[in-house]
Amino acid sequence: MAHSNENRRHGLTYTNTALTAIALLLGALVLRGEADRPSVQPAYAGDQTVGFPNAADQRNKMIKAIEKVEKKLGSIETKLNKMGPFDVKVLSMPATKE
């Protein structure tokens, strides 16, 4: 029975010490003024829009991006066509699933 009381007392001492340390750290934060000014960082620092997103603007940006990709692919295709036909030799072929 004495052993059980000793374990309980040790557990309470640890808990009280931990709570005291937490209280001291929180007090230090309040005194430094860090507790009342939270730092909020945006997850994305790109276009900062307030309110509802503009769907038309989003579509226009997507269309411009697609046009840019098409232009680059067209350029690559033109360069490949100028090089002439390609001979492709398959060295190993994976088994087909039937």
Residue, then its C-alpha position, 0 to 999 in steps of 0.5 A: m500500500a505504501h508503494s502505491n502511495e509513493n508511485r501516486r505521489h511521484g506521478l503528481t509531482y511530475t504532473n505539477t512540475a510539467l504544469t508549472a513549466i507550461a504556465l511559466l512559458l505561457g507567462a513569458l509569451v504573454l509578457r513578450g507580447e507574442a501571445d496576442r499577435p498570431s502570425v498568419q501566413p498565406a498557404y500560397a503567396g501567388d494571386q491574393t484575391v479577396g472574396f470569391p474567385n473569379a471563374a472567368d479569370q481562372r478560365n482565361k488563365m487556363i486557356k492562355a496556359i494551354e495555348k502556351v503548351e500548344k505552341k511549345l509542342g508545335s515547335i517540338e513537332t516541327k523540329l522533329n519533322k525536319m529531322g526526318p523519319f525515325d527508325v524505332k527498334v524494340l529491344s524487349m516487349p512486355a507480356t500482353k495481358e489477355 
